Amino acid sequence: MEDILHTALDYYKEIEFSNFYNSSMRAVAIGMFMSLLLTNLLSFLAIKKYLFKRKFSQSKKLALMNHAPGISIITGAYNESVTIIDNVHSLLSLNYHKFELVVVNDGSSDDTLDKLIKEFKLEETKYIFETVVPSAPIRGIYRSTDMAYKNLVVIDKFNGGGKADALNAGLNIAKYDYFLNIDVDCVLDFDTLLIMMDVVLNEKKRCIGVGATLRMSNSSFVNRGTMENVGVPKKLLVRFQELEYIRSFVLGKMAWSYLNAVPNISGGLGLFDKEIVLKIGGYDKNSLGEDMDLVFRMVGYMQETNQPYCVRSVPRTLCWTEGPETLKILVRQRIRWSRGLFQILKKNKKVFLNPKYGRMGFIIFPYNLFFEFLSPFVEFIGIFVLIYSYFYDPIAFMNILYLIIAVISFYIGLSFSAVFLDRKVFNYYKNGFVTLGISAMALLEPFIYHPIIVYCSLKGYYDELTGKKKKWGVMTRKGFNKTN
């Protein structure tokens, strides 16, 4: 009799657990559906609003105005010998009346600095500046003897252990009120500075940050520092990243921009209000997600000081970056990103549902916690529950399977809508077949690429919990494809 009771009790517990997970999965699925539907709607409205404002753009006037706000472009370079010359030429050719380019050689062990000195006729110079934010010691500051490169400044410093330290060194030198943070391997649209500054000037509130859409430069062609022919990445791994970026920027970031709740401005390209960045102490060199950490702290500062502000995103692609072509480099990159997210959530836990922080406490933080941080756990646990229910609860198994299929189908639909919205509005690809080729990646992504991202997220969380030593790693550059 006792054995029968134990068996019945165990069976009851199994049913209870199965019902609990079914209910949880159903709630998660409904939440995802609602949020993704809302994302589509908000991104459409945001893009429509952006295109309307572009009709009254001041970009052409900005290109000629002497009193236009100045912009300091800051980029760090660590062992970038392969692409550094092309990149600097590209950045110096941007269409804007008042800007400087600050290149920070972050203790490179290759000939990055030597190439810069030779190509741009650099000489070490005395440069008076105030150290407002901390960085590793500066060894020398170089300016060009050629007036064609008069707006180029090269900083040579000891390696500070990451991008944040290099950017802080550049911030101490930068002379203008706004700065553009970019990765040195990026190629920018000719009018990037005009378009992003136009967004700042068109806002009624103080615009403390502007981001834009990024794409993969792999398989595209560059001519004299400008993107001449946008090609579809040939390697499957990079194609997945292209699709991921389009979905993230065209749909995700634009929806958040409409709500004035942009959670992150990519480290690949971002325009920021320098005064606010200096007041919060610059970049945190101990963070592995320094770009997201910066936006969190900037928004937090504006909320704490009761200053009206906005953070915006531009749907147009203004930046092409070289994506990892090997699984090893991609995994290392995404593990670092997930650790950065974990660090930021731990660091800013006081913000969660705190009325003092407005949208940040009720929208940005909860979204990152539930949809970015916790979703890999739900997916991972779901695999084991699916296997368990297959053997012990066929009804629950079918319910869970239907939910998983529904969620995957909806994500595929989301990817399709992002690609076709991007094509309809901006049309970067040569023809419809190319668009279909990128869209086809959405059918494979849930089964090939997404599991890799889930693994990287969980591995990053584990590394952060166990206190594994933080490091950036090396991103191997192949350089640009050049046209004749």
C-alpha positions as CSV (number, residue, x, y, z in Angstrom):
1,M,0.0,0.0,0.0
2,E,2.8,2.3,0.9
3,D,4.5,1.7,-2.5
4,I,1.3,2.5,-4.3
5,L,1.0,5.8,-2.4
6,H,4.6,6.7,-3.2
7,T,4.0,5.9,-6.8
8,A,0.8,8.0,-6.9
9,L,2.6,10.9,-5.2
10,D,5.5,10.8,-7.6
11,Y,3.1,10.7,-10.6
12,Y,1.2,13.6,-9.1
13,K,4.4,15.6,-8.7
14,E,5.3,14.8,-12.3
15,I,1.9,16.0,-13.5
16,E,2.2,19.2,-11.4
17,F,5.7,19.9,-12.7
18,S,4.6,19.3,-16.3
19,N,1.5,21.5,-15.8
20,F,3.7,24.2,-14.3
21,Y,6.1,24.1,-17.1
22,N,3.3,24.0,-19.7
23,S,1.7,27.1,-18.1
24,S,5.1,28.8,-17.9
25,M,5.9,28.1,-21.5
26,R,2.5,29.3,-22.6
27,A,2.9,32.5,-20.7
28,V,6.4,33.0,-22.1
29,A,5.2,32.3,-25.7
30,I,2.2,34.7,-25.3
31,G,4.6,37.4,-23.9
32,M,7.0,36.9,-26.8
33,F,4.2,37.0,-29.4
34,M,2.9,40.3,-27.9
35,S,6.3,41.9,-27.6
36,L,7.3,40.9,-31.1
37,L,4.1,42.1,-32.7
38,L,4.5,45.4,-30.8
39,T,8.1,45.6,-32.0
40,N,7.0,45.3,-35.6
41,L,4.4,48.0,-35.2
42,L,6.7,50.4,-33.3
43,S,9.6,50.0,-35.7
44,F,7.4,50.7,-38.6
45,L,6.1,53.9,-36.9
46,A,9.7,54.9,-36.0
47,I,11.0,54.4,-39.6
48,K,8.0,56.3,-40.9
49,K,8.7,59.2,-38.5
50,Y,12.4,59.2,-39.4
51,L,11.7,59.4,-43.1
52,F,9.2,62.2,-42.5
53,K,11.8,64.2,-40.6
54,R,14.4,63.5,-43.3
55,K,12.3,65.6,-45.7
56,F,13.2,68.6,-43.6
57,S,16.8,67.6,-43.0
58,Q,19.4,70.2,-42.4
59,S,22.2,67.9,-43.6
60,K,23.1,70.0,-46.7
61,K,23.3,73.1,-44.6
62,L,25.3,71.3,-41.9
63,A,28.0,70.4,-44.5
64,L,28.7,74.1,-45.0
65,M,27.9,75.7,-41.6
66,N,31.0,77.0,-39.8
67,H,29.1,77.1,-36.5
68,A,27.9,73.5,-36.8
69,P,28.7,71.4,-33.7
70,G,32.1,69.8,-34.0
71,I,32.6,66.0,-33.8
72,S,35.6,64.1,-32.5
73,I,35.9,60.6,-34.1
74,I,37.6,58.3,-31.6
75,T,38.8,54.9,-32.5
76,G,41.2,52.5,-30.8
77,A,43.7,50.4,-32.7
78,Y,45.4,47.3,-31.4
79,N,47.5,45.3,-33.9
80,E,45.4,46.7,-36.8
81,S,48.3,46.8,-39.3
82,V,46.4,45.0,-42.1
83,T,43.6,47.6,-42.3
84,I,44.7,50.7,-40.5
85,I,45.8,52.8,-43.5
86,D,42.6,52.1,-45.5
87,N,40.5,52.8,-42.4
88,V,42.1,56.2,-41.6
89,H,41.8,57.3,-45.2
90,S,38.2,56.3,-45.1
91,L,37.4,58.3,-41.9
92,L,39.3,61.4,-43.1
93,S,37.2,61.5,-46.2
94,L,33.8,61.9,-44.4
95,N,31.5,64.7,-45.4
96,Y,31.4,67.2,-42.5
97,H,32.8,70.7,-42.1
98,K,34.1,70.4,-38.5
99,F,35.6,67.2,-37.3
100,E,38.8,65.6,-36.0
101,L,40.0,62.0,-36.1
102,V,41.6,60.7,-32.9
103,V,43.3,57.3,-33.5
104,V,44.5,55.6,-30.3
105,N,47.3,53.1,-30.8
106,D,46.6,50.9,-27.8
107,G,50.1,49.4,-27.2
108,S,50.2,47.5,-30.5
109,S,52.9,44.9,-30.8
110,D,52.9,45.0,-34.6
111,D,53.8,47.9,-37.0
112,T,50.5,49.8,-36.7
113,L,52.1,53.0,-35.4
114,D,55.0,52.8,-37.9
115,K,52.6,52.6,-40.8
116,L,50.6,55.5,-39.6
117,I,53.7,57.7,-39.2
118,K,55.0,56.9,-42.6
119,E,51.6,57.2,-44.5
120,F,50.4,60.4,-42.9
121,K,53.8,62.1,-42.3
122,L,53.3,62.2,-38.5
123,E,55.6,63.8,-36.0
124,E,55.5,63.7,-32.2
125,T,54.2,67.0,-30.8
126,K,53.6,68.6,-27.4
127,Y,49.9,68.5,-26.6
128,I,48.4,70.1,-23.6
129,F,45.3,68.3,-22.2
130,E,43.5,67.6,-19.0
131,T,43.2,64.0,-17.8
132,V,39.4,64.0,-16.9
133,V,38.8,60.2,-17.2
134,P,41.4,57.5,-16.3
135,S,43.4,55.6,-18.9
136,A,46.8,53.9,-19.2
137,P,49.8,56.3,-19.6
138,I,50.2,58.0,-23.0
139,R,53.7,57.6,-24.6
140,G,53.3,60.3,-27.3
141,I,50.9,62.3,-29.4
142,Y,51.4,62.7,-33.1
143,R,50.2,65.3,-35.7
144,S,50.8,65.4,-39.4
145,T,53.2,67.8,-41.1
146,D,50.9,67.6,-44.2
147,M,48.0,70.1,-44.1
148,A,45.8,67.6,-45.9
149,Y,45.8,65.6,-42.6
150,K,45.5,68.5,-40.2
151,N,42.5,67.0,-38.5
152,L,44.3,63.8,-37.6
153,V,45.6,63.1,-34.1
154,V,47.4,59.8,-33.2
155,I,47.8,58.8,-29.6
156,D,50.4,56.2,-28.7
157,K,49.8,54.7,-25.3
158,F,50.5,51.7,-23.2
159,N,47.9,48.9,-23.5
160,G,45.1,49.4,-21.1
161,G,43.6,45.9,-21.4
162,G,40.6,46.8,-23.5
163,K,38.7,49.1,-25.8
164,A,37.3,51.2,-23.0
165,D,40.7,52.4,-21.8
166,A,41.7,53.4,-25.4
167,L,38.4,55.4,-25.7
168,N,39.0,57.2,-22.4
169,A,42.5,58.3,-23.6
170,G,40.8,59.7,-26.8
171,L,38.2,61.5,-24.7
172,N,40.8,63.3,-22.8
173,I,42.3,64.6,-26.0
174,A,39.1,65.2,-28.0
175,K,38.3,68.9,-28.4
176,Y,34.7,68.9,-29.7
177,D,31.4,68.7,-27.8
178,Y,30.3,65.4,-29.5
179,F,32.3,62.3,-30.2
180,L,31.8,59.4,-32.5
181,N,32.9,56.0,-31.1
182,I,33.7,53.5,-33.8
183,D,35.6,50.3,-34.3
184,V,38.7,50.8,-36.4
185,D,37.7,48.1,-38.9
186,C,34.5,49.9,-39.8
187,V,33.7,51.6,-43.1
188,L,31.3,54.5,-42.8
189,D,28.8,56.0,-45.2
190,F,30.1,59.3,-46.7
191,D,27.3,61.3,-44.9
192,T,27.4,59.5,-41.6
193,L,28.4,62.6,-39.5
194,L,25.8,64.8,-41.3
195,I,23.0,62.3,-40.8
196,M,23.7,61.6,-37.1
197,M,24.2,65.2,-36.2
198,D,21.0,66.1,-38.0
199,V,19.1,63.7,-35.6
200,V,20.7,65.6,-32.7
201,L,19.7,69.0,-33.9
202,N,16.1,67.9,-34.8
203,E,15.3,66.8,-31.3
204,K,13.6,69.1,-28.8
205,K,15.1,67.3,-25.9
206,R,18.9,67.0,-25.3
207,C,20.0,64.1,-27.5
208,I,22.7,62.3,-25.5
209,G,23.3,59.4,-27.9
210,V,22.6,58.3,-31.5
211,G,23.1,54.9,-33.0
212,A,22.7,53.6,-36.5
213,T,22.3,50.3,-38.4
214,L,25.4,48.2,-39.0
215,R,26.1,45.5,-41.6
216,M,28.8,43.0,-42.5
217,S,31.6,44.4,-44.7
218,N,32.7,40.8,-45.6
219,S,32.4,40.2,-49.4
220,S,31.6,43.9,-50.0
221,F,33.9,46.1,-52.1
222,V,35.6,49.3,-50.9
223,N,37.0,52.0,-53.2
224,R,39.2,54.7,-51.6
225,G,37.7,54.3,-48.2
226,T,34.0,54.3,-49.2
227,M,31.6,51.3,-49.7
228,E,31.2,51.0,-53.4
229,N,29.4,47.6,-53.8
230,V,27.4,46.1,-50.9
231,G,27.8,42.3,-51.3
232,V,26.1,39.5,-49.4
233,P,28.6,37.6,-47.2
234,K,29.7,34.4,-48.9
235,K,30.4,32.5,-45.7
236,L,27.3,31.0,-44.0
237,L,28.5,32.1,-40.5
238,V,28.7,35.7,-41.6
239,R,25.4,35.6,-43.4
240,F,23.7,34.6,-40.1
241,Q,25.3,37.6,-38.5
242,E,24.1,39.9,-41.3
243,L,20.5,38.6,-40.8
244,E,20.9,39.0,-37.0
245,Y,22.1,42.6,-37.4
246,I,19.3,43.6,-39.8
247,R,16.7,42.2,-37.4
248,S,18.3,43.8,-34.3
249,F,18.8,47.3,-35.8
250,V,15.9,47.8,-38.3
251,L,13.3,46.3,-36.0
252,G,14.6,46.1,-32.4
253,K,16.5,49.4,-32.1
254,M,14.0,51.4,-34.1
255,A,11.1,50.2,-31.9
256,W,13.1,51.2,-28.7
257,S,14.0,54.5,-30.4
258,Y,10.3,55.2,-30.8
259,L,9.7,54.7,-27.1
260,N,12.9,56.7,-26.2
261,A,14.1,53.5,-24.5
262,V,17.1,52.4,-26.6
263,P,19.0,49.9,-24.4
264,N,22.3,50.0,-26.2
265,I,24.2,51.8,-28.8
266,S,26.6,49.6,-30.7
267,G,30.3,50.0,-30.0
268,G,30.8,49.8,-33.7
269,L,29.2,53.2,-34.3
270,G,27.7,55.7,-31.8
271,L,27.5,59.5,-31.5
272,F,27.5,60.8,-27.9
273,D,27.3,64.0,-25.9
274,K,30.8,64.3,-24.5
275,E,29.9,66.5,-21.5
276,I,27.5,63.8,-20.1
277,V,30.0,61.0,-20.8
278,L,32.8,62.9,-18.9
279,K,30.4,63.6,-16.0
280,I,29.7,59.9,-15.5
281,G,33.5,59.1,-15.6
282,G,33.9,57.9,-19.2
283,Y,34.0,54.3,-20.1
284,D,34.3,51.6,-17.5
285,K,37.4,49.7,-18.4
286,N,36.4,46.8,-16.2
287,S,33.2,46.2,-18.2
288,L,33.2,43.7,-21.1
289,G,30.1,45.4,-22.4
290,E,31.4,49.0,-22.3
291,D,29.0,50.3,-24.9
292,M,25.8,49.1,-23.2
293,D,27.3,50.1,-19.8
294,L,27.9,53.6,-21.0
295,V,24.3,54.1,-22.2
296,F,22.9,52.7,-19.0
297,R,25.0,55.1,-16.9
298,M,24.2,58.1,-19.2
299,V,20.5,57.5,-19.0
300,G,20.7,56.8,-15.2
301,Y,22.5,60.2,-14.8
302,M,19.9,62.1,-16.8
303,Q,17.1,60.4,-14.7
304,E,18.9,61.1,-11.4
305,T,19.4,64.8,-12.3
306,N,15.9,65.2,-13.7
307,Q,17.1,66.4,-17.1
308,P,15.0,65.8,-20.2
309,Y,16.8,63.6,-22.7
310,C,16.5,61.3,-25.6
311,V,18.5,58.4,-27.2
312,R,17.8,57.7,-30.9
313,S,18.6,55.2,-33.5
314,V,18.9,55.6,-37.3
315,P,17.4,52.9,-39.5
316,R,19.7,53.6,-42.4
317,T,22.9,51.6,-42.6
318,L,25.8,54.0,-41.9
319,C,28.5,51.5,-40.9
320,W,29.9,48.2,-42.3
321,T,32.0,46.1,-40.0
322,E,34.0,43.0,-40.5
323,G,32.2,40.1,-38.8
324,P,34.0,37.0,-37.4
325,E,34.4,34.3,-40.2
326,T,35.4,31.5,-37.9
327,L,33.4,29.8,-35.2
328,K,36.2,30.2,-32.7
329,I,36.3,34.0,-33.0
330,L,32.5,34.3,-33.0
331,V,32.2,32.2,-29.8
332,R,34.8,34.3,-28.1
333,Q,33.1,37.5,-29.1
334,R,29.6,36.4,-28.0
335,I,30.9,35.0,-24.7
336,R,32.3,38.4,-24.0
337,W,29.1,40.1,-24.9
338,S,27.0,37.9,-22.6
339,R,29.4,38.5,-19.7
340,G,29.1,42.2,-20.3
341,L,25.3,41.9,-20.1
342,F,25.5,40.0,-16.8
343,Q,27.9,42.6,-15.4
344,I,25.6,45.4,-16.3
345,L,22.5,43.8,-14.8
346,K,24.4,43.1,-11.5
347,K,25.8,46.6,-11.5
348,N,22.5,48.3,-12.1
349,K,20.1,46.1,-10.1
350,K,18.8,49.1,-8.1
351,V,17.2,50.4,-11.3
352,F,14.8,47.4,-11.7
353,L,11.2,48.7,-11.4
354,N,12.4,51.8,-9.6
355,P,10.1,54.8,-10.5
356,K,13.1,57.1,-10.1
357,Y,14.6,55.8,-13.3
358,G,11.4,56.0,-15.5
359,R,11.7,54.0,-18.8
360,M,15.0,52.6,-17.8
361,G,13.5,50.9,-14.7
362,F,10.3,49.8,-16.2
363,I,11.2,49.0,-19.8
364,I,15.0,48.8,-20.6
365,F,16.1,46.8,-17.5
366,P,13.1,44.4,-17.4
367,Y,13.5,43.7,-21.2
368,N,17.2,42.9,-20.8
369,L,16.6,40.8,-17.8
370,F,13.7,38.7,-19.1
371,F,14.2,38.6,-22.8
372,E,18.0,38.8,-23.2
373,F,19.4,37.4,-20.0
374,L,16.9,34.7,-18.9
375,S,15.8,33.4,-22.3
376,P,18.9,31.2,-22.8
377,F,18.1,29.5,-19.5
378,V,14.4,28.9,-20.6
379,E,15.5,27.5,-23.9
380,F,18.2,25.2,-22.3
381,I,15.8,23.9,-19.6
382,G,13.2,23.4,-22.3
383,I,15.3,20.9,-24.1
384,F,15.4,18.6,-21.1
385,V,11.7,19.1,-20.3
386,L,10.9,18.2,-23.9
387,I,12.9,15.0,-23.7
388,Y,11.4,14.1,-20.3
389,S,7.8,14.7,-21.4
390,Y,8.4,12.7,-24.5
391,F,8.9,9.6,-22.4
392,Y,6.6,10.3,-19.4
393,D,3.9,12.8,-20.5
394,P,3.0,12.6,-24.2
395,I,0.2,15.2,-23.9
396,A,2.6,17.7,-22.3
397,F,5.2,16.8,-25.0
398,M,2.8,17.8,-27.8
399,N,1.8,21.0,-26.1
400,I,5.5,22.0,-25.6
401,L,6.4,21.0,-29.1
402,Y,3.6,23.1,-30.6
403,L,4.7,26.1,-28.5
404,I,8.3,25.7,-29.7
405,I,7.2,25.4,-33.3
406,A,5.0,28.5,-32.9
407,V,7.8,30.6,-31.4
408,I,10.3,29.5,-34.0
409,S,7.8,30.3,-36.8
410,F,7.2,33.7,-35.4
411,Y,10.9,34.5,-35.2
412,I,11.3,33.4,-38.8
413,G,8.4,35.7,-39.7
414,L,10.1,38.5,-37.8
415,S,13.3,38.0,-39.7
416,F,11.4,38.0,-43.0
417,S,9.7,41.3,-42.1
418,A,13.0,42.9,-41.1
419,V,14.7,42.0,-44.3
420,F,11.9,43.0,-46.6
421,L,11.2,46.3,-44.7
422,D,14.9,47.1,-45.0
423,R,14.8,46.4,-48.7
424,K,11.6,48.4,-49.3
425,V,12.9,51.5,-47.5
426,F,16.7,51.5,-48.2
427,N,17.3,48.8,-50.9
428,Y,21.0,48.0,-50.3
429,Y,21.0,44.7,-52.2
430,K,21.3,44.5,-55.9
431,N,18.2,42.5,-56.6
432,G,15.4,40.4,-55.1
433,F,17.3,37.2,-55.3
434,V,19.9,38.5,-52.9
435,T,17.2,39.5,-50.5
436,L,15.7,36.1,-50.7
437,G,19.1,34.6,-50.1
438,I,19.4,36.5,-46.8
439,S,15.8,35.7,-45.9
440,A,16.5,32.0,-46.4
441,M,19.0,32.2,-43.5
442,A,16.0,32.7,-41.2
443,L,14.9,29.1,-41.9
444,L,18.3,27.7,-40.9
445,E,19.1,30.1,-38.0
446,P,17.0,28.4,-35.3
447,F,18.7,25.1,-35.9
448,I,22.3,26.1,-36.7
449,Y,23.2,29.6,-35.5
450,H,20.9,30.2,-32.6
451,P,22.0,27.2,-30.6
452,I,25.6,28.6,-30.8
453,I,24.4,31.9,-29.4
454,V,22.6,30.2,-26.5
455,Y,25.7,28.2,-25.7
456,C,27.8,31.4,-25.7
457,S,25.3,33.1,-23.4
458,L,25.4,30.3,-20.9
459,K,29.1,30.0,-21.1
460,G,29.5,33.7,-20.5
461,Y,27.3,33.6,-17.5
462,Y,29.2,30.7,-16.1
463,D,32.6,32.4,-16.6
464,E,31.3,35.5,-14.9
465,L,29.9,33.6,-11.9
466,T,33.1,31.6,-11.5
467,G,35.3,34.7,-11.8
468,K,37.2,33.7,-14.8
469,K,39.8,36.3,-15.9
470,K,38.3,38.9,-18.2
471,K,40.0,39.3,-21.6
472,W,39.1,40.7,-25.0
473,G,40.9,38.3,-27.3
474,V,42.1,39.1,-30.7
475,M,39.9,39.7,-33.8
476,T,41.8,38.6,-36.9
477,R,41.3,41.1,-39.8
478,K,41.4,40.1,-43.4
479,G,41.0,43.6,-44.8
480,F,38.8,45.0,-47.4
481,N,38.0,43.8,-50.9
482,K,39.1,46.6,-53.2
483,T,37.8,47.6,-56.6
484,N,40.2,48.7,-59.3
